Amino acid sequence: MKLRFTVLVIYFGLIQIFPQQNEYEKFFNNKLNTRTIITEKTTEDVYLLTESIEQEWISSAWQNVSRYTYYYDSSNTNYLTTTEVWDNNQWINETQYWLTFNNNGKVIEEVYKTWVDGGWVNSEKYLYEYDENENTTIETSQYWNSSEWTNSNRTVNTYTGNNITEKLYQQWNVSDWSNVERFQYNYVNNNLTEKLFQQYIMGWNNVELVQNSYDSQNNIIETLYNRWDNNNWFLESKFTNQYSNGNLTIVTLQEGWIDTVWTNLSLQTMNYNSSNLLIEYISQYWHSINGWINQQRWVRTYTPDNKFLEWISQFWQTTQWENYSRLISTYDANGNETVFAWEMWENSVWQNHIQILYTYTTVSFIEDELENSLDYALFQNYPNPFNPTTKISWQSPVCAHQSLRVYDVLGNEVAILVDEYKPAGKYEIDFTAADLSSGIYLIKLETDNYVNTKKIILIK
């Protein structure tokens, strides 16, 4: 019985500690999705990330894996990202990622497209709604069903002020939304004190209750996890935190409620530099006989201006820390990250594994131009009357789906000039009416927030 107990404690410790390695991998994966987003006007040069290429070290050489290309609108906001994969010594289209923003710069739509048989095909769409405080109230996911978007899942958030009080997950069921699960939140002095997790099975059923306690500095000093079983709450685990004078977490102790006694499971210790950046993280698990056993260690270093430089991951081998992997960033003279590398420790040396190469473009701003923001507009065509070609111009202040169509006086559609997502900016297109009869026609510009028409005259 004692041996079984020891193994159980070690097992719980591994469950809680090894996920920290996922944070290491997540940090790397996020680098692939890095893009530049300008949120305020500036008169200084801005370096926009235009391309990132992932490469893998194979047979003593770097081999291309994937490429991300980033596109920006006139306000230098990333509205489109395309991904390609390297196949047979050439780049092959894979996915597109389109963003649409509201007037406050919040994302209201994300559209994913995949490359199929030589063309882009809709795949997934995410829609976002916000309250007056710009909190996300509804997140809806849809999938493309051959010819139309079909609801899939949605999250409905409820707030009191800026504190979220409920997060409800639902699935689309033929013609209506069905409840799946929800989180409910309680606060004291704006501190989250309880988080209740429930699942919907013939009604709402309790699953887990998380309770937080705080110190006078509003730091979480204790978190209790309770599970619901047989109509009662049962203690499961507890996290206790210690803080530095600067309110940085320096120790986190995890304990499990086993045989009605709190039993050590894992211990995490953090150290910081003078800029309050994490420089060392050590995780340990509890052995019922030998006490605390080292398991994993991170060591981070930074540039003099506090940019990330290196992250070494190590594991404890009997009596010492042994290198496992490391992440390294390289910067150019302007402070832009140009190479992000992942290396593995093999045969007592660092070996290449994966790297990401970044390319930028420089955008210079003229202060006068910043004062002249675009409004929606559809301009009169020129020449008018025309035969058979005329120029049509318009402008949009935001990235959006834009439709420009031509109708006869009876309302029949005779031409589609534009029907696609376009970034904010000014546009001009030639319309040739060689196949139309003389007469009056209407051009109609339509976006999510704007509709306008102009009369044009064709004389042959």
C-alpha positions as CSV (number, residue, x, y, z in Angstrom):
1,M,0.0,0.0,0.0
2,K,2.8,2.4,0.8
3,L,4.5,1.7,-2.6
4,R,1.3,2.4,-4.4
5,F,0.9,5.7,-2.5
6,T,4.4,6.8,-3.6
7,V,3.7,6.1,-7.2
8,L,0.4,7.9,-7.1
9,V,2.0,11.1,-5.7
10,I,4.8,11.1,-8.3
11,Y,2.2,10.6,-11.0
12,F,0.2,13.6,-9.8
13,G,3.4,15.7,-9.8
14,L,4.2,14.8,-13.4
15,I,0.8,15.7,-14.5
16,Q,1.1,19.2,-13.1
17,I,4.7,19.9,-14.0
18,F,5.2,18.6,-17.5
19,P,2.5,20.9,-19.0
20,Q,5.0,23.7,-18.4
21,Q,7.0,22.3,-21.3
22,N,3.9,23.0,-23.4
23,E,4.4,26.7,-22.6
24,Y,7.8,26.4,-24.1
25,E,6.4,24.9,-27.3
26,K,3.5,27.4,-27.3
27,F,6.0,30.2,-27.2
28,F,7.7,28.9,-30.3
29,N,4.4,28.2,-32.2
30,N,3.2,31.8,-31.5
31,K,6.2,33.0,-33.4
32,L,4.8,31.6,-36.5
33,N,1.7,33.7,-36.1
34,T,3.5,36.9,-35.3
35,R,2.2,39.9,-37.2
36,T,2.5,43.7,-36.9
37,I,-0.6,45.6,-35.8
38,I,-0.5,49.4,-35.6
39,T,-3.0,50.6,-33.0
40,E,-2.2,54.3,-33.0
41,K,-0.9,57.0,-35.3
42,T,2.8,57.8,-35.3
43,T,5.2,60.0,-37.2
44,E,8.1,57.6,-36.7
45,D,9.1,54.8,-39.1
46,V,7.3,51.6,-38.5
47,Y,8.7,48.2,-39.5
48,L,5.9,45.9,-40.7
49,L,6.5,42.2,-40.8
50,T,5.8,41.0,-44.3
51,E,7.0,37.4,-44.4
52,S,8.1,34.6,-42.0
53,I,9.6,31.4,-43.3
54,E,9.8,28.2,-41.1
55,Q,12.7,25.9,-41.9
56,E,13.7,22.5,-40.5
57,W,17.3,21.2,-40.2
58,I,17.4,18.0,-42.3
59,S,20.5,16.2,-43.6
60,S,22.9,19.0,-42.5
61,A,20.9,21.7,-44.4
62,W,18.0,24.0,-43.8
63,Q,14.8,22.8,-45.7
64,N,11.8,25.1,-46.2
65,V,8.6,24.0,-44.4
66,S,6.1,26.8,-44.5
67,R,5.8,30.5,-45.4
68,Y,3.5,33.2,-44.0
69,T,2.9,36.4,-46.0
70,Y,1.3,39.4,-44.3
71,Y,-0.8,42.1,-46.0
72,Y,-1.7,45.5,-44.5
73,D,-4.3,48.2,-45.2
74,S,-3.7,51.9,-45.5
75,S,-3.6,52.2,-41.7
76,N,-1.0,49.5,-41.6
77,T,-3.2,47.0,-39.9
78,N,-2.8,43.4,-40.9
79,Y,-6.0,42.3,-42.7
80,L,-4.8,39.2,-44.6
81,T,-2.3,36.4,-43.9
82,T,-1.6,33.6,-46.4
83,T,0.2,30.4,-45.6
84,E,2.1,28.2,-48.1
85,V,3.9,24.9,-47.7
86,W,7.1,23.8,-49.5
87,D,6.5,20.9,-51.8
88,N,8.6,19.7,-54.8
89,N,10.9,22.7,-54.6
90,Q,8.1,25.3,-54.8
91,W,5.6,27.1,-52.6
92,I,2.1,25.8,-52.7
93,N,-0.9,27.8,-51.4
94,E,-2.5,26.3,-48.2
95,T,-4.7,28.8,-46.3
96,Q,-5.8,32.4,-46.1
97,Y,-6.8,34.3,-43.0
98,W,-8.9,37.4,-43.5
99,L,-9.7,40.0,-40.8
100,T,-12.4,42.6,-40.7
101,F,-12.4,45.4,-38.2
102,N,-15.0,47.8,-36.8
103,N,-14.4,51.5,-36.5
104,N,-12.8,51.0,-33.1
105,G,-10.2,48.6,-34.5
106,K,-11.8,45.5,-33.0
107,V,-11.9,42.4,-35.0
108,I,-15.5,41.6,-36.0
109,E,-14.9,38.8,-38.5
110,E,-12.2,36.2,-39.2
111,V,-12.5,34.2,-42.4
112,Y,-10.3,31.1,-43.1
113,K,-10.0,29.9,-46.7
114,T,-8.2,26.8,-48.0
115,W,-6.6,26.2,-51.4
116,V,-8.5,23.5,-53.3
117,D,-8.0,22.6,-57.0
118,G,-6.4,25.9,-57.9
119,G,-8.7,28.2,-56.1
120,W,-9.5,29.6,-52.6
121,V,-12.5,28.0,-50.9
122,N,-14.2,29.2,-47.7
123,S,-13.5,27.0,-44.7
124,E,-14.3,28.6,-41.3
125,K,-15.6,31.9,-40.1
126,Y,-15.6,33.6,-36.7
127,L,-17.8,36.5,-35.8
128,Y,-17.4,38.8,-32.8
129,E,-19.8,41.2,-31.1
130,Y,-18.9,43.7,-28.4
131,D,-20.6,45.8,-25.7
132,E,-20.2,49.5,-25.0
133,N,-17.0,48.7,-23.0
134,E,-15.6,46.8,-26.0
135,N,-15.9,43.5,-24.1
136,T,-16.5,40.5,-26.4
137,T,-20.1,39.5,-25.8
138,I,-20.6,36.8,-28.5
139,E,-18.1,34.7,-30.4
140,T,-19.7,32.6,-33.2
141,S,-17.9,30.0,-35.3
142,Q,-19.3,28.8,-38.7
143,Y,-18.2,26.4,-41.3
144,W,-18.7,26.5,-45.1
145,N,-21.3,24.0,-46.3
146,S,-20.7,23.9,-50.0
147,S,-22.6,27.1,-50.7
148,E,-23.4,28.9,-47.5
149,W,-22.1,29.5,-44.0
150,T,-23.5,27.2,-41.3
151,N,-23.4,27.8,-37.6
152,S,-21.2,25.5,-35.5
153,N,-20.4,26.8,-32.0
154,R,-20.7,30.1,-30.1
155,T,-19.6,31.6,-26.8
156,V,-21.9,34.1,-25.0
157,N,-20.2,36.2,-22.4
158,T,-22.1,38.2,-19.7
159,Y,-20.5,41.1,-17.8
160,T,-21.0,43.3,-14.8
161,G,-19.0,46.3,-15.7
162,N,-15.8,44.8,-17.1
163,N,-16.0,41.7,-15.0
164,I,-17.2,38.6,-16.8
165,T,-19.9,36.8,-14.8
166,E,-20.8,34.0,-17.2
167,K,-19.2,32.3,-20.2
168,L,-21.7,30.1,-22.0
169,Y,-20.7,27.5,-24.6
170,Q,-23.4,26.4,-27.1
171,Q,-23.6,24.2,-30.3
172,W,-25.8,24.7,-33.3
173,N,-28.5,22.0,-33.5
174,V,-30.3,22.1,-36.8
175,S,-32.2,25.4,-36.2
176,D,-31.3,26.6,-32.7
177,W,-28.5,26.9,-30.2
178,S,-28.1,24.1,-27.6
179,N,-26.3,24.6,-24.3
180,V,-23.1,22.6,-23.7
181,E,-21.3,24.0,-20.7
182,R,-20.7,27.2,-18.8
183,F,-18.5,29.0,-16.4
184,Q,-20.0,31.3,-13.8
185,Y,-17.8,33.9,-11.9
186,N,-18.2,35.6,-8.6
187,Y,-16.1,38.6,-7.4
188,V,-15.3,40.5,-4.2
189,N,-13.8,44.0,-4.7
190,N,-13.2,43.1,-8.4
191,N,-11.2,40.0,-7.4
192,L,-12.3,36.7,-8.8
193,T,-13.2,34.6,-5.8
194,E,-15.2,31.7,-7.4
195,K,-15.4,30.0,-10.8
196,L,-18.0,27.4,-11.2
197,F,-17.9,24.9,-14.2
198,Q,-21.1,23.1,-15.2
199,Q,-22.1,20.9,-18.1
200,Y,-25.6,20.7,-19.6
201,I,-27.0,17.2,-19.5
202,M,-30.8,17.3,-19.1
203,G,-30.1,20.4,-17.1
204,W,-27.1,22.1,-15.6
205,N,-24.8,19.8,-13.6
206,N,-21.9,20.8,-11.4
207,V,-18.4,19.6,-12.4
208,E,-15.8,21.8,-10.7
209,L,-15.6,24.8,-8.4
210,V,-12.4,26.9,-8.1
211,Q,-12.1,29.3,-5.2
212,N,-9.4,32.0,-4.8
213,S,-8.2,33.8,-1.7
214,Y,-6.3,37.1,-1.8
215,D,-3.8,39.1,0.3
216,S,-4.0,42.8,1.0
217,Q,-2.2,43.5,-2.4
218,N,-4.9,41.6,-4.3
219,N,-2.5,38.7,-5.1
220,I,-4.0,35.2,-5.2
221,I,-2.5,33.4,-2.2
222,E,-4.5,30.2,-2.4
223,T,-6.6,28.5,-5.0
224,L,-8.8,25.5,-4.1
225,Y,-10.1,23.0,-6.7
226,N,-13.3,21.1,-5.8
227,R,-15.0,18.4,-7.8
228,W,-18.7,17.5,-7.7
229,D,-19.6,13.9,-6.9
230,N,-22.8,12.3,-5.5
231,N,-24.4,15.7,-4.9
232,N,-21.5,17.0,-2.8
233,W,-18.3,19.0,-3.3
234,F,-15.0,17.2,-2.6
235,L,-11.6,18.8,-2.2
236,E,-9.2,17.8,-5.0
237,S,-6.1,20.1,-5.0
238,K,-4.7,23.3,-3.7
239,F,-2.2,25.9,-5.0
240,T,-0.5,28.3,-2.5
241,N,1.5,31.2,-3.8
242,Q,4.2,33.4,-2.3
243,Y,5.2,36.8,-3.7
244,S,8.1,39.1,-3.8
245,N,8.0,42.7,-2.5
246,G,7.1,43.6,-6.1
247,N,4.1,41.3,-6.2
248,L,5.8,38.8,-8.5
249,T,5.1,35.1,-7.9
250,I,8.2,33.4,-6.5
251,V,6.8,30.1,-5.2
252,T,3.8,28.0,-6.1
253,L,3.1,24.9,-4.0
254,Q,0.6,22.4,-5.3
255,E,-1.0,19.9,-2.8
256,G,-3.5,17.1,-3.4
257,W,-6.3,16.1,-1.0
258,I,-5.4,12.4,-0.5
259,D,-6.9,10.3,2.3
260,T,-8.3,13.5,4.0
261,V,-4.8,15.0,4.3
262,W,-3.1,17.7,2.2
263,T,-0.2,16.0,0.5
264,N,2.6,17.8,-1.4
265,L,2.6,17.2,-5.2
266,S,4.7,19.9,-6.9
267,L,6.7,23.0,-6.2
268,Q,7.6,25.8,-8.7
269,T,10.1,28.4,-7.9
270,M,10.7,31.6,-9.9
271,N,13.5,34.2,-10.0
272,Y,13.5,37.6,-11.7
273,N,16.0,40.2,-12.8
274,S,16.0,43.9,-11.9
275,S,13.5,44.6,-14.7
276,N,11.0,42.0,-13.2
277,L,11.6,39.6,-16.1
278,L,11.6,35.9,-15.4
279,I,15.2,34.5,-15.5
280,E,14.8,31.2,-13.9
281,Y,12.0,28.7,-13.3
282,I,12.5,25.4,-11.4
283,S,9.8,22.7,-11.0
284,Q,10.0,19.9,-8.5
285,Y,7.8,16.9,-7.6
286,W,7.3,15.4,-4.2
287,H,8.5,11.9,-3.4
288,S,7.0,10.5,-0.2
289,I,10.4,9.1,0.9
290,N,13.1,11.4,-0.6
291,G,11.2,14.7,-0.5
292,W,11.4,17.3,-3.2
293,I,13.0,16.0,-6.4
294,N,14.2,18.4,-9.1
295,Q,12.5,17.9,-12.5
296,Q,12.7,20.8,-14.9
297,R,14.5,24.1,-15.2
298,W,14.2,27.1,-17.5
299,V,16.8,29.8,-17.8
300,R,16.0,32.9,-19.7
301,T,18.2,35.8,-20.8
302,Y,17.4,39.2,-22.4
303,T,19.0,42.0,-24.4
304,P,20.0,45.2,-22.6
305,D,16.7,46.7,-23.7
306,N,14.8,43.7,-22.3
307,K,14.0,41.9,-25.6
308,F,13.9,38.1,-25.4
309,L,17.3,36.6,-26.2
310,E,17.5,33.0,-25.1
311,W,15.4,30.3,-23.3
312,I,17.2,27.1,-22.2
313,S,15.1,24.1,-21.0
314,Q,16.8,21.6,-18.8
315,F,15.8,18.4,-17.0
316,W,17.3,16.9,-13.8
317,Q,19.5,13.8,-14.4
318,T,20.4,12.1,-11.1
319,T,22.7,14.8,-9.7
320,Q,22.7,17.7,-12.2
321,W,20.8,19.7,-14.7
322,E,21.2,18.6,-18.3
323,N,20.4,20.7,-21.3
324,Y,17.4,19.6,-23.4
325,S,16.5,22.4,-25.9
326,R,16.8,26.2,-26.3
327,L,15.1,29.1,-28.1
328,I,17.2,32.0,-29.5
329,S,16.3,35.3,-31.0
330,T,18.5,37.4,-33.3
331,Y,17.8,41.1,-34.0
332,D,18.8,43.6,-36.6
333,A,20.1,47.2,-35.9
334,N,16.5,48.5,-35.7
335,G,15.6,46.0,-33.0
336,N,13.5,43.8,-35.3
337,E,13.7,40.1,-34.7
338,T,15.1,38.5,-37.8
339,V,15.7,34.9,-36.8
340,F,14.0,32.8,-34.2
341,A,15.7,29.4,-33.7
342,W,14.9,26.2,-31.8
343,E,17.9,24.0,-31.1
344,M,18.2,20.6,-29.4
345,W,21.0,19.4,-27.1
346,E,22.6,16.3,-28.7
347,N,26.0,14.7,-28.1
348,S,26.9,17.5,-25.7
349,V,26.5,20.3,-28.3
350,W,23.6,22.4,-29.6
351,Q,22.1,21.1,-32.8
352,N,20.0,23.0,-35.3
353,H,16.3,21.9,-35.3
354,I,13.9,24.6,-36.5
355,Q,14.2,28.3,-37.4
356,I,11.9,31.1,-38.5
357,L,13.2,33.9,-40.7
358,Y,11.4,37.3,-40.6
359,T,11.3,39.9,-43.3
360,Y,10.1,43.5,-42.8
361,T,9.2,46.6,-44.8
362,T,9.6,50.1,-43.6
363,V,6.7,52.5,-43.5
364,S,7.3,56.2,-43.2
365,F,4.5,58.5,-42.1
366,I,3.9,62.1,-43.1
367,E,2.1,63.9,-40.3
368,D,-0.3,65.7,-42.7
369,E,-1.5,62.5,-44.1
370,L,-2.4,61.2,-40.7
371,E,-4.9,64.0,-40.2
372,N,-6.9,63.0,-43.4
373,S,-8.7,59.8,-42.5
374,L,-10.8,58.2,-45.2
375,D,-14.6,58.3,-45.2
376,Y,-16.9,56.0,-47.2
377,A,-17.5,57.4,-50.7
378,L,-18.6,56.4,-54.2
379,F,-17.6,59.0,-56.8
380,Q,-19.3,59.9,-60.0
381,N,-17.9,57.9,-62.9
382,Y,-15.8,59.7,-65.6
383,P,-16.5,60.3,-68.4
384,N,-20.2,60.4,-68.1
385,P,-21.9,60.0,-70.5
386,F,-19.5,57.3,-71.8
387,N,-19.0,54.9,-74.7
388,P,-18.2,52.2,-74.1
389,T,-15.7,52.5,-71.1
390,T,-15.8,54.7,-68.0
391,K,-13.8,54.8,-64.8
392,I,-15.5,54.2,-61.4
393,S,-13.7,55.1,-58.2
394,W,-14.6,54.7,-54.5
395,Q,-13.0,54.6,-51.1
396,S,-13.4,52.8,-47.8
397,P,-12.0,53.7,-44.3
398,V,-11.8,50.0,-43.1
399,C,-11.0,46.6,-44.4
400,A,-14.3,45.0,-45.4
401,H,-16.2,43.0,-47.9
402,Q,-17.0,45.3,-50.8
403,S,-19.5,44.8,-53.5
404,L,-19.6,47.1,-56.7
405,R,-22.4,46.1,-59.1
406,V,-24.2,47.6,-62.1
407,Y,-28.0,47.5,-62.6
408,D,-30.4,48.6,-65.3
409,V,-33.3,51.0,-64.4
410,L,-35.5,47.9,-63.8
411,G,-33.2,46.7,-61.1
412,N,-31.7,43.8,-63.1
413,E,-28.0,43.1,-62.3
414,V,-26.0,43.5,-65.5
415,A,-22.4,43.4,-64.1
416,I,-20.4,42.5,-61.0
417,L,-17.3,44.6,-60.9
418,V,-16.1,43.9,-57.3
419,D,-17.2,41.2,-54.8
420,E,-14.4,40.6,-52.3
421,Y,-12.6,41.6,-49.1
422,K,-10.5,44.7,-49.7
423,P,-8.3,46.8,-47.3
424,A,-9.1,50.3,-46.4
425,G,-8.1,52.7,-49.3
426,K,-9.0,54.4,-52.5
427,Y,-9.9,52.3,-55.6
428,E,-10.6,52.8,-59.3
429,I,-11.8,50.3,-61.9
430,D,-12.7,50.4,-65.6
431,F,-16.2,49.4,-66.6
432,T,-16.7,48.5,-70.2
433,A,-20.3,48.3,-71.5
434,A,-19.7,47.0,-75.0
435,D,-22.5,44.4,-74.7
436,L,-25.1,46.8,-73.2
437,S,-27.6,49.0,-75.0
438,S,-27.6,52.8,-74.7
439,G,-29.5,54.0,-71.6
440,I,-29.3,54.9,-67.9
441,Y,-27.7,52.4,-65.5
442,L,-27.0,52.5,-61.8
443,I,-23.7,51.6,-60.0
444,K,-24.1,50.4,-56.4
445,L,-21.4,50.2,-53.8
446,E,-22.2,48.1,-50.7
447,T,-20.2,47.3,-47.6
448,D,-21.2,46.2,-44.1
449,N,-21.8,49.8,-43.1
450,Y,-22.3,51.7,-46.3
451,V,-24.5,51.7,-49.4
452,N,-24.5,54.3,-52.2
453,T,-25.6,54.4,-55.8
454,K,-24.7,56.7,-58.8
455,K,-26.4,57.1,-62.1
456,I,-24.3,56.5,-65.2
457,I,-25.3,57.1,-68.9
458,L,-24.2,55.0,-71.8
459,I,-24.6,56.6,-75.2
460,K,-23.6,54.7,-78.3
